[in-house]
Amino acid sequence: MIRTDALDRLPVRTAVPGLLAALDAHGTAVLCAPPGTGKTTLVPLVLAGLLGDTAIGAGRVVVAEPRRIAARAAARRMAWLLGERVGESVGFTVRGERSVGRRTRVEVVTTGVLLQRLQRDQELSGVDAVMLDECHERHLDADTVAAFLLDVRAALRPELRLLAASATTDAEGWARLLGGAPVVEAEGTTYPVDVVWAPPPRAVRPPHGMRVDPALLTHVASVVRRALAERPGDVLCFLPGVGEIARVAGQLGGLGDVEVLQVHGRAPAAVQDAVLAGGSGRRVVLATSVAESSLTVPGVRIVVDSGLAREPRVDHARGLGALTTVRASQAAGRQRAGRAGREAPGAVYRCWTEAENGRLPRFPAPEIKLADLTPFALQTACWGDPDASGLALLDPPPAGAMAAARSVLTAIGAVDTASGRPTARGTRMARLGLHPRLGRALLDGSREIGVRRAAEVVALLSEEPPREYGDDLAGAWRAARRGGDAYGARWGAEVRRLTSALETPADRGTPPDRGGAPEPASPGERAPAPTGIRGQDGQDHAAGLVAALAFPERVARDRGEGGYQMVSGTRAELADGSTLRGTPWLAVAVADRPVGAGHARVRLGAVIGEDVARRAAAPLHGEGEEVAWVDGDLVARRVERLGAVELAVRPLRNPDPGLVREALLDGLRREGLGVLRWSRDGEVLRQRLAFLHRRLGGAWPDVADEALLGRAGEWLEPELSRARNRAQLERIDAGQALTRLLPWATGEAARLDALAPERMEVPSGSRIRVDYADPERPLLAVKLQEMFGLAETPEVAGVPLLVHLLSPAGRPAAVTADLASFWRDGYRAVRAELRGRYPKHPWPEDPATAEPTRHTKARLRR
């Protein structure tokens, strides 16, 4: 029996007429409804005509939720409102679980399931309306589904109604995306929620990668205790991840009759159901962002918000992905706070300051901007739009991420290199509901080790096993087979799904193997050949083969002390105490790169032999001559390599001269021009040229380090081509080679001595070296007596020299760029100070008429 009273209390009901009118007129609409108004549960029932009033709707409705827990919960809530069981009028489908009957009118699915369904049936036959719930979260699958549905409406099903719904969203952006769709807002009658600002008493370190300051988690636990003491009701506490939930749970001991529950994507379905069913006593529910939307946790009157969330990050250069902890957006904060006011007045304790709140981003970052786009690129290729340029997306995919994705798809044979269109193999991968890498491993691995074994290993890789399973993939496989925990149950369901997707009809009668020993090969399968590597039963071989097929660029060779070199070039390290340490070859299945680290951290790996490494990473295999500058000298070798991993090396006696030349140039760039031989004359020539380049430019060359290194192949020939090692490079006379850069072609080179003379004749007849060390103002250091009679300051290229007038002892007695002024105003003081100290040298009263000399008075008399 329909629970009319409960339905009538849902605030969104008042917005239903306007919503239906908008959908009838435009076919699309955006629904903005605060948390707790019933948008997820009432609206689909109305659209499907399940509430007894066929005048306001009739048809089959698909509701897309971002998470499995939300899809199951929404279906159960709607079935309860109808007085039915799930699977009758309302059902759900998530990966590995389906509860739908012949009479089902509302089906709640995850966006990933809907994406697969669209690829198989672009018309969505039999579906009258699709509701995209919680679209504010901007998950990549949800954005992709929206784009595909808009294509379907435009080309195949203009009558298909499309509704985007959320409590907090960019309504205008979605309205534009849906072709000018009307925005319908529902007034919430949720209860007021008091905001309590509860920042830590002392500054805590900001999140860094996956790391959260333990002091913040301790503070969150203390705020939970405070909230329990200050207010009635259950507490819902938001934390960024499973690890943080476990840590805070450990600090909440001694709460008496208060039950502490943990809710996250990996929690057993029974635990999730128990949380959503409510309890008789007081509870603290520690949850990740899965509890932000589409869920009402009964009894919650208090929310404690850590203010943190997790977002994906991808290092495309290394092919590594990782989650990183970030500050949650304002929209997420509103969603979380709304959980406290669904059933009664409540409060949210925010573990940050009110001033910080204004600086938070308004909305979460779209996943399309952050995530690995390989699955997205395969989906768009199968949809007929390889570069996604024709899709209606709120945010376009980043070009670099799409290029990296297409490179992966090409390497695994999923798309055609030239057109970007999917191959038959790629289409099959797309329909497996797996990351394309895992699809490749499942298809190719099943031919080597059998369908079931390949499915079992791929299922391990599709959802990372718990940390307590260890970092050995084969060991984790054995632990999953033993079962007995929530992960094992989910793993088993996924194995059955994958096996069913690949097996032939004859294979399907073979029961799944539950033991730790290997099962017999199914008909048509080849039993794995023993490898002699660790496991006697071949599980190590099977696990390693599948991992290597999925991530060929992560095949790695031992470098000692737990360090490995991946064929991609990235260094990877095993944890201390890992049982994988010392294995010659490793297939790295799960790895991340901690923020700020230059190496990867192996989270899950498998032992492989060199034969598997060569097969899996065959496109990266190569052999050839390598001449390189290594550790300060030229090294010539013939190298067989697998990507960055060297397999075999032999000395090369007669390397290609061109390779030698390039390696010497590389060495020169690394070591600098100091490797060459610079005589005093060479250094002076470089200084003179630097002065002329700065003063006159034009044909006079730039001789700064960067410029000379850039043109090294030009001015160091032919000496460079004759050199074969560092010693011969060091013998090249750089000064002599530098003359090749002079502007000979224009004739300007002949004016070098006139424009920037190496030496300048002074009145005494001496030829004094000009110092060009400072290209702004060349310097002439000369004894004062040798300049008697010279009124004008000497110049080079129109620049007056800075004259250092030296005492008889060779020390500067005066510095001037204006000799006339010095003779007139400065000479008397210098004469008065020095003539008593150097009486043997001439100090005439009138230097303008005195004879210039470099000798003493006695020498002059002779």
Stockholm file with secondary structure:
# STOCKHOLM 1.0

chainA/1-862         MIRTDALDRLPVRTAVPGLLAALDAHGTAVLCAPPGTGKTTLVPLVLAGLLGDTAIGAGRVVVAEPRRIAARAAARRMAWLLGERVGESVGFTVRGERSVGRRTRVEVVTTGVLLQRLQRDQELSGVDAVMLDECHERHLDADTVAAFLLDVRAALRPELRLLAASATTDAEGWARLLGGAPVVEAEGTTYPVDVVWAPPPRAVRPPHGMRVDPALLTHVASVVRRALAERPGDVLCFLPGVGEIARVAGQLGGLGDVEVLQVHGRAPAAVQDAVLAGGSGRRVVLATSVAESSLTVPGVRIVVDSGLAREPRVDHARGLGALTTVRASQAAGRQRAGRAGREAPGAVYRCWTEAENGRLPRFPAPEIKLADLTPFALQTACWGDPDASGLALLDPPPAGAMAAARSVLTAIGAVDTASGRPTARGTRMARLGLHPRLGRALLDGSREIGVRRAAEVVALLSEEPPREYGDDLAGAWRAARRGGDAYGARWGAEVRRLTSALETPADRGTPPDRGGAPEPASPGERAPAPTGIRGQDGQDHAAGLVAALAFPERVARDRGEGGYQMVSGTRAELADGSTLRGTPWLAVAVADRPVGAGHARVRLGAVIGEDVARRAAAPLHGEGEEVAWVDGDLVARRVERLGAVELAVRPLRNPDPGLVREALLDGLRREGLGVLRWSRDGEVLRQRLAFLHRRLGGAWPDVADEALLGRAGEWLEPELSRARNRAQLERIDAGQALTRLLPWATGEAARLDALAPERMEVPSGSRIRVDYADPERPLLAVKLQEMFGLAETPEVAGVPLLVHLLSPAGRPAAVTADLASFWRDGYRAVRAELRGRYPKHPWPEDPATAEPTRHTKARLRR
#=GR chainA/1-862 SS CCCHHHHHTCGGGGGHHHHHHHHHHHSEEEEECCTTSSTTTHHHHHHTTCSSCGGGCCSCEEEEESSHHHHHHHHHHHHHHHTCCTTSSEEEEETTEEECCTTCCEEEEEHHHHHHHHHHCTTCTTCCEEEEETGGGCCHHHHHHHHHHHHHHHHTCTTCEEEEEESSCCHHHHHHHTTSCCEEECCCCCCCEEEEECCCSSCCCCCBTTBCCHHHHHHHHHHHHHHHHHSCSEEEEECSSHHHHHHHHHTCCCCTTCEEEEESTTSCHHHHHHHHHCCSSCEEEEECGGGSSSCCCTTEEEEEECCEEEEEEEETTTTEEEEEEEECCHHHHHHHHHGGGSSSCEEEEESSCHHHHTTSCSSCCCGGGTSCCHHHHHHHHHHTCTTCTTSCCSSCCCHHHHHHHHHHHHHTTSBCTTTCCBCHHHHHHHTTTSCHHHHHHHHHHHHHHCHHHHHHHHHHHHSCCCGGGCSBHHHHHHHHHHCCSHHHHHHHHHHHHHHHHHCCTTGGGSCCCCSSSCCCCCTTCCCCCCCCSSCTTSHHHHHHHHHHHHCGGGEEEEEETTEEEETTSCEEECCTTCTTTTCSEEEEEEEECCTTCSSEEEEEEEEECHHHHHHHTGGGEEEEEEEEEETTEEEEEEEEEETTEEEEEEECSSCCHHHHHHHHHHHHHHHCGGGSBCCHHHHHHHHHHHHHHHHTCTTSCCCSHHHHHHTHHHHTTTHHHHCCSHHHHHTSBHHHHHGGGSCTTTTGGGGHHHHSCSEEECTTSCEEEEECSSTTSCEEEEEGGGGTTCCSCCEETTEECEEEEECTTSSEEEEESCHHHIIIIIHHHHHHHHTTTCTTSCCCSCTTTSCCCSSCHHHHHC
#=GC SS_cons         CCCHHHHHTCGGGGGHHHHHHHHHHHSEEEEECCTTSSTTTHHHHHHTTCSSCGGGCCSCEEEEESSHHHHHHHHHHHHHHHTCCTTSSEEEEETTEEECCTTCCEEEEEHHHHHHHHHHCTTCTTCCEEEEETGGGCCHHHHHHHHHHHHHHHHTCTTCEEEEEESSCCHHHHHHHTTSCCEEECCCCCCCEEEEECCCSSCCCCCBTTBCCHHHHHHHHHHHHHHHHHSCSEEEEECSSHHHHHHHHHTCCCCTTCEEEEESTTSCHHHHHHHHHCCSSCEEEEECGGGSSSCCCTTEEEEEECCEEEEEEEETTTTEEEEEEEECCHHHHHHHHHGGGSSSCEEEEESSCHHHHTTSCSSCCCGGGTSCCHHHHHHHHHHTCTTCTTSCCSSCCCHHHHHHHHHHHHHTTSBCTTTCCBCHHHHHHHTTTSCHHHHHHHHHHHHHHCHHHHHHHHHHHHSCCCGGGCSBHHHHHHHHHHCCSHHHHHHHHHHHHHHHHHCCTTGGGSCCCCSSSCCCCCTTCCCCCCCCSSCTTSHHHHHHHHHHHHCGGGEEEEEETTEEEETTSCEEECCTTCTTTTCSEEEEEEEECCTTCSSEEEEEEEEECHHHHHHHTGGGEEEEEEEEEETTEEEEEEEEEETTEEEEEEECSSCCHHHHHHHHHHHHHHHCGGGSBCCHHHHHHHHHHHHHHHHTCTTSCCCSHHHHHHTHHHHTTTHHHHCCSHHHHHTSBHHHHHGGGSCTTTTGGGGHHHHSCSEEECTTSCEEEEECSSTTSCEEEEEGGGGTTCCSCCEETTEECEEEEECTTSSEEEEESCHHHIIIIIHHHHHHHHTTTCTTSCCCSCTTTSCCCSSCHHHHHC
//
